Amino acid sequence: MADILRKTQKENESFEEFSIEIQTVIRRQGSFTTSQELEQIYTNIHPGYRNYIERRDFSSLKELTQLAVESEALQNDLKTCEFNERKYNYERISSLGTTTAELFFAGIEQGDIGVPNA
């Protein structure tokens, strides 16, 4: 049982990889029902997934997997948006001729500069 409790999803581990690994550990234990297995998988997923997936949202591993894959896609989209916004801000700062050092001494971080007014 201790192996099951210790097997939590790592930061950059996909849900599908995690799911296969924890199912293997649970099945070696041998005494879990399908319902208990599903509950344990949900308990051990990375906490970030629980911002998107609530326990009442699924009743099977297939449904949980689908929600987890959607959550991963959403997180990837958010990272892409954040990257593009930082890139835009950096390019804007560069076009103004302001260096990172000048911003640092002024107490401004690159991310603090907003999108210009249209």
TADAQUI-V907952 format. One record per pair of residues at least 12 apart in sequence whose ideal C-beta (glycine too) atoms are under 8 Angstrom apart, sorted by the first residue. I is the first residue (numbers start at 0). J is the second residue. Records with the same first field share a line. If there is no record, write none. Layout:
I = J  J
This chain:
0 = 28
2 = 24  27  28
3 = 21  24  25  28  39  43
4 = 43
6 = 20  21  24  43
7 = 43  44  45
8 = 43  44  45  48
9 = 45
10 = 45
12 = 45
13 = 71
14 = 44  48  64  67  68  70  71
15 = 64  67  68
17 = 43  44  45
18 = 40  60  64  67
21 = 39  40  43
22 = 36  40
25 = 39  40
36 = 60
37 = 57  59  60  63
40 = 60  63
41 = 54  63
44 = 67
47 = 70  74
48 = 67  70
51 = 66  69  70  73
52 = 66  67  70
84 = 110
85 = 109  110
87 = 114
88 = 109  110  112
89 = 109
91 = 112  115
92 = 109  112
